[in-house]
Amino acid sequence: MSAWRPPRPLLTLVGPTGSGKSDLAIHLAQRFGGEIVNCDSMQLYCGFDIGTAKTPPAGRAGIPHHLFDVLSPQESYSAGEYARAAREIVREISGRGKLPVIVGGCASYQAGLHLMRTGAAGVLVGVGPGHACTTRGVLGIEIGRAHV
């Protein structure tokens, strides 16, 4: 009989474009040893930078970012394809002992990713207007309670 292992943590930041998700994700990844996984359907595409508020490579503070700029504008990509790719990346990040920080506002991608069975214990945080948690509240309260 194998010993029980605690679930691996997983952090998800959701909210509208321009709400501060990316800056918060970088801060949390630095603080907790994380890597960022895109969950925005448009940030998958090369060249879709301005309208998506994509953090440029120079602004990523040396934090690994996954699933950014992986498709050409002519390619299509389904939520199922995203979930399979993200699932593998989350497993790889967790396998390195790092915290996967999922960032984006694409509801169908979020749903596909969180329905997967990764063995992760997750924290879902809304960022921006209309969400119960603000960036300040997340850093001081929610993250602490999640024991990330």
C-alpha positions in Angstrom: 0.0 0.0 0.0 1.5 3.4 -1.0 1.7 6.2 1.4 -0.8 9.0 1.1 0.7 12.2 -0.4 -0.9 15.6 0.1 -2.3 17.1 -3.1 -0.1 19.5 -5.1 -1.2 23.1 -5.0 -2.5 24.9 -8.1 -3.4 28.6 -8.2 -5.7 30.2 -10.8 -6.2 33.9 -11.3 -9.3 34.9 -13.4 -10.7 38.3 -14.4 -11.2 40.7 -17.3 -8.4 42.0 -19.5 -6.4 44.7 -17.9 -7.5 43.9 -14.3 -4.0 43.1 -13.0 -3.9 39.3 -13.3 -0.5 39.2 -15.0 1.3 41.5 -12.5 -0.3 39.6 -9.6 0.7 36.2 -11.2 4.3 37.4 -11.5 4.4 38.6 -7.9 3.0 35.3 -6.6 5.2 33.2 -8.8 8.3 35.0 -7.5 7.1 34.7 -3.9 6.0 31.1 -4.0 8.4 29.6 -6.6 5.8 29.4 -9.4 5.6 29.2 -13.2 2.8 30.9 -15.2 0.5 29.0 -17.5 -1.6 31.1 -19.9 -5.4 30.5 -19.9 -6.3 33.2 -22.4 -7.4 32.0 -25.8 -6.0 35.0 -27.6 -2.6 35.1 -25.9 -1.9 31.7 -27.4 -1.4 33.5 -30.7 1.8 35.2 -31.9 1.3 38.9 -32.7 -1.9 39.3 -30.6 -0.2 41.5 -28.0 -1.9 44.9 -27.7 -5.6 43.9 -27.4 -4.8 41.1 -25.0 -2.6 42.9 -22.6 0.0 40.2 -23.0 3.0 40.7 -20.8 6.1 41.1 -23.0 9.0 38.8 -22.4 11.0 41.7 -20.9 8.3 42.2 -18.3 8.1 38.6 -17.1 10.8 39.0 -14.4 12.5 35.8 -15.4 9.5 33.7 -14.5 8.8 30.9 -17.0 5.6 31.5 -19.0 3.9 28.6 -20.8 1.4 28.6 -23.6 2.1 32.1 -24.8 2.8 32.8 -28.5 2.5 29.1 -29.5 0.1 29.4 -32.5 0.0 31.4 -35.7 -3.1 33.5 -36.4 -4.2 31.0 -39.1 -4.4 28.1 -36.6 -7.5 27.1 -34.7 -7.4 25.7 -31.2 -10.1 24.1 -29.1 -10.7 24.1 -25.4 -10.0 20.4 -25.4 -6.7 20.9 -27.1 -5.9 23.6 -24.6 -6.8 21.4 -21.6 -4.6 18.5 -22.9 -1.6 20.9 -23.4 -2.2 22.7 -20.1 -2.6 19.4 -18.2 0.8 18.2 -19.3 2.5 21.6 -18.5 0.9 21.6 -15.0 2.2 18.1 -14.3 5.7 19.1 -15.5 5.7 22.3 -13.3 4.4 20.3 -10.3 7.0 17.6 -11.0 9.7 20.2 -10.6 8.3 21.2 -7.2 7.0 24.5 -8.5 3.6 26.1 -8.2 1.5 26.2 -11.4 -0.1 29.7 -11.6 -2.9 29.6 -14.2 -3.7 33.0 -15.5 -6.5 34.2 -17.8 -10.1 34.9 -18.4 -11.3 32.3 -21.0 -14.1 30.5 -19.2 -14.2 27.5 -21.5 -10.4 27.0 -21.1 -10.7 27.4 -17.3 -13.5 24.9 -17.2 -11.6 22.3 -19.3 -8.5 22.7 -17.2 -10.2 22.4 -13.8 -12.3 19.4 -14.8 -9.1 17.5 -15.4 -7.7 15.1 -12.8 -4.3 16.5 -11.9 -4.3 15.6 -8.2 -3.9 19.3 -7.5 -5.6 21.2 -4.7 -6.6 24.5 -6.2 -7.3 28.0 -5.2 -9.4 30.1 -7.6 -9.0 33.9 -7.2 -11.0 36.5 -9.1 -9.1 39.7 -9.8 -10.6 43.1 -10.7 -14.0 44.8 -10.5 -16.9 42.6 -9.7 -14.9 39.9 -7.9 -15.1 39.3 -4.2 -11.3 39.2 -3.8 -9.0 42.1 -4.7 -5.3 41.9 -5.3 -4.7 43.2 -1.8 -7.1 40.6 -0.2 -5.5 37.8 -2.2 -2.0 38.5 -1.0 -2.9 39.0 2.6 -5.7 36.5 3.2 -6.6 34.0 0.5 -3.1 32.8 -0.2 -2.3 32.4 3.5 -5.5 30.3 4.0 -4.6 28.2 1.0 -1.2 27.2 2.5 0.4 27.7 -0.9 
